Amino acid sequence: MKAKKILCLVLVAILAIGTMSLTSCSGAKYNVGVVQLVQHVALDAATEGFKDALVAEFGEDVNIDVQNAAGSNDTANTIVGTFVDKKVDLIMANATGALQAAANATEDIPILGTSITEYGVALEIDDFSGTVGGNVSGTSDLAPLDKQAAMVTEIVPDAKKVAMLYCSAEPNSDYQVKEVTRLLEEEGLECKKYPFIDSTDVMLIAQSAADWADVIYIPTDNTAASNAEAIWGAIADKKVPVIAGEEGICAGTGVATLSIDYYDLGYKTGEMAVEILKAESDISEMAIAYTPEEKLKKKYNKDICEAVGIDTDALEADGYVAIEK
């Protein structure tokens, strides 16, 4: 009887191993990990575009594991560590904190960033030439800052004081603010920084900015994007217009923006991933990809424009289109 039990156990083990082998054989050919720093409209769209590009090429042959760090760099580090342990074939890092976590975790697994404004700033590369090298490349969400600065004087021509509202923990936000400040000061405007730490103090800092300024500039900033509607709630009664660095922020609190399409940006990142996974391109030689100027869109927020007294007919005459909600 004991021998029969042992034989049964052996047969069960063999069957289990066989099942595992079949499961392994029928699994995806490529495993891709996505670490998204925080959830908001722009980053969500980039992740969707990335996934769609991979599925369009590989179908069921690709497994995409999307993990959200909920705005925590520590959580991003943990997520990336799990991807490295699993030896995924590629990591997509959505936003600066996610890219930094991935770049610090591995020099072997290919890493593609997206929704990164300036890679030289994000990765602390001096004299950045446009190609990171090593195992990192990706796409940038940078819209020309000179054109964004020009929007301030075009839309609010009487403005004399511009508040720069941004998260001090995001190096790319600081980069944009410095550049736009320089450009506006050359035009004779007074600029003042209003950095907030995180979502706990953003509304209070936004109120202070609205008390001082004639117009507020918010760069592409993940914390601002996650709190855009709250910012509007804090400053609405001041009727101070906000020029935003991207559409998601503008939809929540701004009057106008010069923005890219984040879904398209993510899709382009996915196409780059396809080239890497199929060994058609060497990531160390892949330059950072930017949205062509002809695809940039001037958009306005109809409701907030009306609330602060901005003439939407004039904006449309200048080529702006309304944000769809």
ZIBEL-V579838 format. One record per residue. N is the residue number from 1. PHI is phi in whole degrees, 0 to 359 (NA if undefined). OMEGA is omega in whole degrees, -180 to 180 (NA if undefined). NEAR is the number of other ideal C-beta (glycine too) atoms within 8 Angstrom. Layout:
n = <N;N>
phi = <PHI;PHI>
omega = <OMEGA;OMEGA>
near = <NEAR;NEAR>
This chain:
n = <1;2;3;4;5;6;7;8;9;10;11;12;13;14;15;16;17;18;19;20;21;22;23;24;25;26;27;28;29;30;31;32;33;34;35;36;37;38;39;40;41;42;43;44;45;46;47;48;49;50;51;52;53;54;55;56;57;58;59;60;61;62;63;64;65;66;67;68;69;70;71;72;73;74;75;76;77;78;79;80;81;82;83;84;85;86;87;88;89;90;91;92;93;94;95;96;97;98;99;100;101;102;103;104;105;106;107;108;109;110;111;112;113;114;115;116;117;118;119;120;121;122;123;124;125;126;127;128;129;130;131;132;133;134;135;136;137;138;139;140;141;142;143;144;145;146;147;148;149;150;151;152;153;154;155;156;157;158;159;160;161;162;163;164;165;166;167;168;169;170;171;172;173;174;175;176;177;178;179;180;181;182;183;184;185;186;187;188;189;190;191;192;193;194;195;196;197;198;199;200;201;202;203;204;205;206;207;208;209;210;211;212;213;214;215;216;217;218;219;220;221;222;223;224;225;226;227;228;229;230;231;232;233;234;235;236;237;238;239;240;241;242;243;244;245;246;247;248;249;250;251;252;253;254;255;256;257;258;259;260;261;262;263;264;265;266;267;268;269;270;271;272;273;274;275;276;277;278;279;280;281;282;283;284;285;286;287;288;289;290;291;292;293;294;295;296;297;298;299;300;301;302;303;304;305;306;307;308;309;310;311;312;313;314;315;316;317;318;319;320;321;322;323;324;325>
phi = <NA;297;296;296;298;297;299;299;297;297;297;299;297;295;297;297;296;298;297;299;294;296;298;296;292;271;285;295;285;236;242;237;257;244;248;254;297;207;264;203;306;295;292;301;295;296;296;298;299;299;299;297;295;291;294;300;272;252;58;283;280;236;251;245;259;263;235;252;273;54;81;256;295;297;294;300;299;295;300;296;302;294;299;295;299;280;56;298;279;198;243;256;250;259;101;300;300;293;295;299;298;293;296;282;269;208;250;251;284;300;236;246;266;213;60;256;285;220;293;299;288;300;253;55;257;286;52;300;261;112;234;289;86;64;252;234;207;150;236;248;260;288;260;308;289;294;287;295;298;296;298;300;283;287;273;235;297;270;295;240;236;241;269;258;256;198;273;291;276;252;300;287;292;298;301;295;298;299;290;293;300;301;294;287;293;296;269;90;272;266;242;221;279;231;280;245;274;197;293;286;239;297;292;295;293;297;297;297;298;292;294;266;264;270;206;244;248;240;285;297;209;294;291;297;297;289;237;301;292;294;298;299;300;281;242;305;290;277;56;263;290;245;264;249;281;205;295;299;294;298;297;266;212;257;261;203;205;247;231;264;263;290;297;299;298;296;297;299;298;295;295;296;297;301;300;290;296;273;59;269;220;264;300;293;252;276;287;298;263;241;289;300;303;292;263;291;236;270;231;227;258;302;298;285;302;295;292;255;88;269;284;286;297;294;295;297;295;267;97;282;239;288;290;276;241>
omega = <-179;179;179;179;179;179;178;-180;179;180;177;180;180;179;180;179;179;178;178;-179;179;179;-179;-177;-178;-179;-178;179;-179;176;-176;177;177;174;179;-172;-175;-178;168;-168;-175;-178;177;-180;179;178;179;178;179;-180;-178;179;-180;-179;178;-179;-169;-177;-178;180;178;174;-177;-179;-178;179;-179;-176;176;176;-177;176;178;178;177;178;-180;180;-179;178;177;178;180;179;-180;-179;177;-177;-179;176;171;-178;-174;-180;-169;-179;178;179;179;179;-179;-178;179;-173;-175;173;-174;-178;178;-179;173;175;169;-176;177;-177;-176;-175;178;178;-177;-176;177;178;178;178;-178;-173;-177;176;-178;-175;-179;-176;-175;168;178;-178;-180;177;-177;168;-174;-176;178;178;175;179;-180;180;-180;-177;178;-175;179;-172;-180;-177;176;-177;-178;177;178;-176;-175;179;-177;-179;-178;-175;-180;174;178;178;-179;-179;180;-177;-180;176;180;-178;-179;178;175;178;176;178;176;-179;180;-179;174;-179;173;-175;179;-176;-178;-177;-174;-177;179;180;179;178;178;179;-179;178;-174;-164;169;179;180;174;174;-180;170;-169;-174;180;176;180;180;-176;-173;-179;177;177;179;178;-178;-173;-173;-176;179;180;177;-178;178;169;-173;-179;179;-170;-179;178;-180;-179;-178;-173;-172;173;-177;180;167;-166;173;173;-175;175;178;179;178;179;177;177;177;177;175;179;178;180;-179;-178;179;179;177;180;177;-175;-178;-179;-177;178;174;-178;180;176;178;-177;-178;178;176;-175;173;-176;177;180;-172;-176;-177;175;180;-178;-178;174;177;-178;-178;177;179;178;180;177;-180;175;177;174;-177;175;177;-179;NA>
near = <4;5;6;7;8;8;8;8;8;8;8;8;8;8;8;8;8;8;8;8;8;8;8;7;6;5;6;8;5;12;10;16;15;14;17;15;14;14;8;11;10;14;17;10;12;17;14;10;17;17;13;11;16;15;10;5;9;11;6;5;7;15;8;9;10;8;10;7;16;7;10;7;10;6;9;15;11;8;13;17;9;10;15;11;6;8;5;12;8;14;16;16;16;16;13;13;12;16;17;12;16;16;10;6;10;10;4;4;12;10;17;17;18;15;13;15;14;11;15;10;11;14;11;6;8;5;5;9;4;5;9;10;5;6;10;15;12;16;16;12;16;9;14;9;11;7;10;14;12;8;13;15;12;7;13;11;6;5;11;6;12;15;14;14;14;17;14;9;6;13;8;14;15;12;11;14;13;8;9;15;11;8;11;13;10;6;8;4;12;7;12;11;8;12;9;14;8;10;9;5;9;16;11;9;12;15;11;9;15;13;7;8;12;9;15;16;15;15;14;15;13;15;15;16;17;11;11;15;8;10;17;12;8;12;15;8;4;8;8;12;15;18;16;13;13;15;14;12;18;18;11;11;13;16;13;18;15;12;13;12;10;17;10;11;16;20;12;12;19;15;9;15;16;13;10;14;12;6;5;6;9;5;12;7;7;12;7;12;9;7;12;6;6;4;9;13;10;12;14;17;13;9;6;13;15;9;8;10;6;13;7;11;6;7;13;11;6;8;6;10;9;10;11;3;3>
